[in-house]
Amino acid sequence: MKPAPHAATAHKTVVLSAGDFHFGSGHTRITTLLGSCVSITLWHPRKHIGGMCHYMMTERNRAADDALDGRYASEAFELFLLHVEQAGTRPSEYQAKLFGGANMFAGTPRGKMDIGPRNIEYGRKLLASKNIALMAEHVGGSGRRKLHFDIWSGDVWLAFPEGENAEIRNAYG
């Protein structure tokens, strides 16, 4: 994770709202704003392809004929797997980063309103289930996060204004 870039570069920007998903290549930047929701970025370091999801909840009871809904982690992950397969790649060839899951309901007792921690743990389990390396995470705490994911480089730019107590892990050392 790096500070926001100073120099502007010509690129396509895709803005994700809650429940949105994007997978692609080229000079594309995906951006989103997170609270208790979680985003996973997936990036293929050799092919420079990847994507990002923005999910709100872990899963739902879905009928077999229902379309995949990116608001749910399980279904957003299925979307990733479909795109990974269409690209002729394997999930284990990708690197992942995990963001969000903040407590946006300060002052409420832990339990039913513990949406953020559930979203974080579920995301970790999904990635582990397909042997996808989790390279970095900035999760939990309180406050909003703004992300920019540059598909061409795999870099994620993070702003965490007024945020506090985030859990930060980095596989780079």
VOGU-3710 file (C-alpha; in Angstrom, 3 decimals, decimal comma):
1> mkpaphaata> 0,000/0,000/0,000  1,337/3,365/-0,995  0,330/6,987/-0,616  -1,820/8,422/-3,377  0,088/9,229/-6,572  0,891/12,861/-7,325  1,311/12,674/-11,084  -1,809/12,143/-13,155  -1,666/9,342/-15,712  -4,188/8,789/-18,478
11> hktvvlsagd> -6,285/5,821/-17,507  -9,823/4,529/-17,487  -11,492/4,764/-14,073  -14,197/2,353/-12,941  -16,087/3,364/-9,795  -17,575/0,545/-7,727  -20,568/1,004/-5,462  -21,699/-1,590/-2,949  -22,388/-4,839/-4,787  -20,364/-3,918/-7,875
21> fhfgsghtri> -17,615/-5,983/-9,473  -15,075/-5,307/-12,216  -12,425/-7,500/-13,837  -10,221/-6,381/-16,684  -6,820/-5,391/-18,007  -4,984/-2,438/-19,454  -4,603/1,005/-17,993  -7,640/0,722/-15,719  -8,026/2,049/-12,186  -10,862/0,698/-10,033
31> ttllgscvsi> -11,954/2,893/-7,156  -14,409/2,490/-4,286  -15,347/3,806/-0,853  -15,714/1,324/2,019  -17,213/1,255/5,505  -18,248/-2,122/6,910  -18,220/-3,512/3,367  -15,141/-5,339/2,122  -13,220/-5,197/-1,138  -10,943/-7,876/-2,467
41> tlwhprkhig> -8,484/-7,032/-5,212  -7,212/-9,894/-7,331  -4,191/-9,398/-9,606  -2,213/-11,658/-11,931  1,414/-10,446/-11,726  2,500/-11,843/-15,107  -0,580/-11,065/-17,211  -1,416/-7,767/-15,479  -5,113/-8,575/-15,308  -7,353/-8,475/-12,298
51> gmchymmter> -10,345/-7,052/-10,612  -12,055/-5,825/-7,505  -15,317/-6,581/-5,765  -17,226/-4,592/-3,131  -19,422/-6,845/-1,020  -21,793/-5,990/1,814  -22,601/-9,371/3,364  -21,166/-12,878/3,381  -23,832/-14,977/1,642  -27,518/-15,590/1,033
61> nraaddaldg> -29,777/-18,479/0,156  -29,715/-18,322/-3,624  -31,868/-20,345/-5,964  -29,942/-22,108/-8,736  -31,471/-19,859/-11,416  -30,746/-16,579/-9,580  -28,053/-14,389/-11,128  -24,860/-13,875/-9,140  -25,137/-10,839/-6,885  -21,916/-8,996/-5,968
71> ryaseafelf> -23,432/-7,713/-2,733  -22,588/-11,137/-1,251  -18,985/-12,304/-0,756  -19,693/-15,868/-1,874  -21,199/-14,681/-5,159  -18,624/-11,944/-5,801  -15,968/-14,639/-5,385  -17,809/-16,842/-7,905  -17,656/-13,910/-10,335  -13,892/-13,730/-9,780
81> llhveqagtr> -13,556/-17,460/-10,451  -15,552/-17,179/-13,687  -13,288/-14,392/-14,964  -10,140/-16,226/-13,865  -11,266/-19,263/-15,868  -12,245/-17,151/-18,896  -8,745/-15,638/-18,838  -7,231/-19,120/-19,066  -5,602/-18,755/-15,655  -5,822/-20,488/-12,269
91> pseyqaklfg> -6,840/-18,838/-8,978  -3,524/-19,755/-7,314  -1,659/-17,611/-9,889  -3,221/-14,445/-8,459  -2,318/-12,161/-5,588  -5,040/-10,742/-3,368  -5,399/-7,748/-1,083  -8,271/-7,312/1,384  -9,710/-4,009/2,620  -12,566/-2,675/4,732
101> ganmfagtpr> -14,763/-4,238/7,365  -14,790/-1,197/9,630  -17,115/-0,820/12,578  -19,505/1,804/11,278  -21,893/1,419/14,205  -19,764/2,797/17,042  -21,281/2,322/20,442  -23,259/-0,791/19,560  -22,497/-4,037/21,383  -20,605/-6,727/19,503
111> gkmdigprni> -22,910/-9,325/17,996  -25,606/-8,687/15,422  -24,017/-5,441/14,225  -20,594/-7,105/13,794  -20,889/-6,992/10,009  -17,322/-5,838/9,308  -15,458/-8,624/11,163  -17,707/-11,279/9,586  -17,039/-9,844/6,125  -13,272/-9,832/6,759
121> eygrkllask> -13,095/-13,421/8,001  -15,277/-14,688/5,185  -13,060/-13,001/2,592  -9,969/-14,608/4,107  -11,619/-18,039/4,001  -12,654/-17,643/0,359  -9,115/-16,738/-0,691  -7,585/-19,585/1,318  -10,039/-22,058/-0,223  -8,425/-21,477/-3,657
131> nialmaehvg> -4,819/-21,024/-2,432  -4,747/-17,364/-3,415  -1,890/-15,515/-1,719  -3,151/-12,731/0,544  -0,398/-10,151/0,057  -1,779/-7,305/2,154  -4,781/-6,242/4,156  -6,001/-3,079/5,817  -9,125/-4,108/7,721  -11,256/-3,457/10,764
141> gsgrrklhfd> -10,957/-0,431/12,952  -13,393/2,394/12,479  -13,824/4,900/9,705  -14,182/4,893/5,969  -11,560/3,908/3,416  -11,109/5,068/-0,150  -9,300/2,677/-2,497  -7,789/2,940/-5,945  -6,594/-0,303/-7,559  -4,372/0,044/-10,616
151> iwsgdvwlaf> -4,760/-3,106/-12,715  -1,672/-2,351/-14,821  0,640/-2,507/-11,753  -1,281/-4,286/-9,009  -0,795/-1,259/-6,732  -3,519/-0,225/-4,327  -3,704/3,361/-3,133  -5,464/3,777/0,221  -6,850/6,801/2,063  -8,081/6,262/5,633
161> pegenaeirn> -8,995/9,772/6,816  -10,166/9,963/10,408  -9,843/6,176/10,620  -8,319/4,407/13,577  -7,360/1,005/14,973  -7,028/-0,732/11,615  -5,407/-4,151/11,378  -2,599/-3,929/8,822  -0,792/-6,949/7,412  1,688/-7,002/4,581
171> ayg> 3,339/-10,060/3,051  6,170/-7,916/1,690  7,968/-7,603/5,015
//
